[in-house]
Amino acid sequence: MRASHTDRERAIDVLKAGFSEGRLGQPEYEQRLERAQNAQTYGELHLLLADLPQGPLPLPTPTPQQFAQPQAYVAQPVPRTFLPPPQTNGSAIGALVCGVLTPMYGLTAIPAIILGHKAKAEIRRTGERGEGLATAGLVLGWVTLGFVAVVLVIVAAVALGR
């Protein structure tokens, strides 16, 4: 099966990590890097990466002696090199779209609010991106509903005042 440009980039990231971890020497790294850039199939990429770890390694578990001496054990964060980026929450996108459409179609304020609250709950649970989108949708929805409420109160006051 043919490899895509993204597949080659992932392979290059694995090679970079292997080189920075000391698993590859400079000449071998450069040779594999060139072969990865020219690879046409998954098989070629697999041969280049077969002896390298393909993802983040777990942190070592501290021993009781290391717990007694906190300075002896310092946990290093796992680099995000191999982890896929978090996805943007679809409900957050929907909340923003509905919020933006409220000036044109006032009826989308309610879906913007519902989708915004749903998106915020999903984002807290799953860690996806889109917190700002959900907040913007909520703000636009609530502002529109507030504006509609004020207009209705004014219309009612004028109607009752006559």
C-alpha positions as CSV (number, residue, x, y, z in Angstrom):
1,M,0.0,0.0,0.0
2,R,1.3,3.4,-0.9
3,A,2.4,5.8,1.9
4,S,1.1,9.3,2.2
5,H,3.0,12.4,3.0
6,T,1.5,12.3,6.5
7,D,2.8,8.8,6.9
8,R,6.3,9.9,5.9
9,E,6.1,12.8,8.4
10,R,5.1,10.4,11.2
11,A,8.1,8.1,10.3
12,I,10.4,11.1,10.3
13,D,9.1,12.1,13.8
14,V,9.9,8.6,15.1
15,L,13.4,8.8,13.6
16,K,13.9,12.2,15.2
17,A,12.8,10.8,18.6
18,G,15.1,7.8,18.1
19,F,18.0,10.1,17.3
20,S,17.4,12.4,20.3
21,E,17.1,9.5,22.6
22,G,20.4,8.2,21.4
23,R,19.0,5.1,19.7
24,L,20.5,6.2,16.3
25,G,23.8,7.6,15.5
26,Q,24.2,10.7,13.2
27,P,25.1,8.8,10.0
28,E,22.4,6.1,10.5
29,Y,19.8,8.8,11.3
30,E,20.7,10.8,8.2
31,Q,20.5,7.7,6.0
32,R,17.2,6.6,7.4
33,L,15.8,10.1,7.2
34,E,16.7,10.3,3.4
35,R,15.1,6.9,2.9
36,A,11.9,7.9,4.8
37,Q,11.6,11.0,2.7
38,N,11.8,8.9,-0.5
39,A,9.7,6.0,0.8
40,Q,6.7,5.0,-1.5
41,T,5.1,2.3,0.6
42,Y,4.2,1.4,4.1
43,G,6.6,-1.6,3.9
44,E,9.5,0.7,3.2
45,L,8.6,2.9,6.2
46,H,8.1,-0.2,8.4
47,L,11.6,-1.4,7.6
48,L,13.0,1.9,8.7
49,L,11.2,1.9,12.0
50,A,11.0,-1.7,12.9
51,D,13.8,-1.5,15.6
52,L,12.5,1.8,17.1
53,P,9.7,2.3,19.7
54,Q,6.6,3.7,17.9
55,G,5.2,5.7,20.8
56,P,5.8,7.2,24.2
57,L,7.3,4.9,26.7
58,P,5.7,4.7,30.1
59,L,7.4,6.4,33.0
60,P,9.3,4.2,35.4
61,T,7.4,3.4,38.6
62,P,9.3,5.0,41.6
63,T,10.6,2.7,44.2
64,P,9.8,3.3,48.0
65,Q,13.4,4.6,48.4
66,Q,12.8,7.2,45.7
67,F,9.6,8.3,47.4
68,A,11.6,8.9,50.6
69,Q,14.0,11.1,48.6
70,P,11.8,13.3,46.4
71,Q,14.8,14.9,44.6
72,A,16.0,11.4,43.5
73,Y,13.0,10.8,41.3
74,V,11.8,13.5,38.9
75,A,9.2,12.4,36.5
76,Q,9.8,13.6,32.9
77,P,6.6,14.4,30.9
78,V,5.9,12.2,27.9
79,P,6.5,14.2,24.7
80,R,3.4,14.6,22.5
81,T,5.4,13.7,19.4
82,F,3.6,10.4,18.9
83,L,0.2,11.3,20.3
84,P,-2.4,12.5,17.8
85,P,-3.7,16.0,18.4
86,P,-7.0,16.2,20.3
87,Q,-10.0,16.6,18.0
88,T,-12.3,19.7,18.1
89,N,-15.6,18.9,19.6
90,G,-18.4,18.8,17.0
91,S,-21.0,20.2,19.3
92,A,-18.8,23.2,20.0
93,I,-18.5,23.9,16.3
94,G,-22.3,23.5,16.1
95,A,-22.8,25.9,19.0
96,L,-20.7,28.5,17.4
97,V,-22.4,28.2,14.0
98,C,-25.8,28.4,15.6
99,G,-24.7,31.4,17.7
100,V,-23.3,33.2,14.6
101,L,-26.6,32.6,12.7
102,T,-28.8,34.0,15.5
103,P,-28.8,37.6,14.1
104,M,-30.2,36.3,10.8
105,Y,-32.4,33.5,12.1
106,G,-33.3,34.3,15.8
107,L,-34.4,30.7,16.3
108,T,-30.9,29.3,16.4
109,A,-30.2,30.9,19.8
110,I,-31.8,28.0,21.7
111,P,-29.8,25.3,19.8
112,A,-26.6,27.4,20.3
113,I,-27.2,27.3,24.1
114,I,-28.1,23.6,24.2
115,L,-25.1,22.6,22.0
116,G,-22.8,24.9,24.0
117,H,-23.7,23.3,27.3
118,K,-23.5,19.8,25.7
119,A,-20.1,20.6,24.2
120,K,-18.7,21.9,27.5
121,A,-19.7,18.7,29.3
122,E,-18.2,16.5,26.5
123,I,-15.0,18.6,26.5
124,R,-14.6,18.1,30.3
125,R,-15.2,14.4,29.9
126,T,-13.1,13.6,26.8
127,G,-10.4,16.4,26.8
128,E,-11.2,17.5,23.2
129,R,-10.6,21.0,22.0
130,G,-13.2,23.6,21.4
131,E,-13.8,25.2,24.8
132,G,-13.7,28.7,23.3
133,L,-16.0,27.7,20.4
134,A,-18.6,26.4,22.9
135,T,-18.3,29.5,25.1
136,A,-18.8,31.8,22.1
137,G,-21.9,29.9,21.0
138,L,-23.3,30.1,24.5
139,V,-22.6,33.8,24.8
140,L,-24.1,34.6,21.4
141,G,-27.2,32.4,22.2
142,W,-27.8,34.0,25.7
143,V,-27.2,37.5,24.4
144,T,-29.8,37.0,21.7
145,L,-32.3,35.5,24.1
146,G,-31.7,38.4,26.4
147,F,-32.2,40.9,23.6
148,V,-35.4,39.1,22.5
149,A,-36.7,39.2,26.1
150,V,-36.0,42.9,26.5
151,V,-37.8,43.6,23.2
152,L,-40.8,41.6,24.3
153,V,-40.9,43.4,27.6
154,I,-40.8,46.8,25.8
155,V,-43.5,45.8,23.3
156,A,-45.7,44.5,26.2
157,A,-45.2,47.8,28.1
158,V,-46.1,49.8,25.1
159,A,-49.1,47.7,24.4
160,L,-50.4,47.9,28.0
161,G,-49.6,51.6,28.2
162,R,-52.1,52.5,25.5
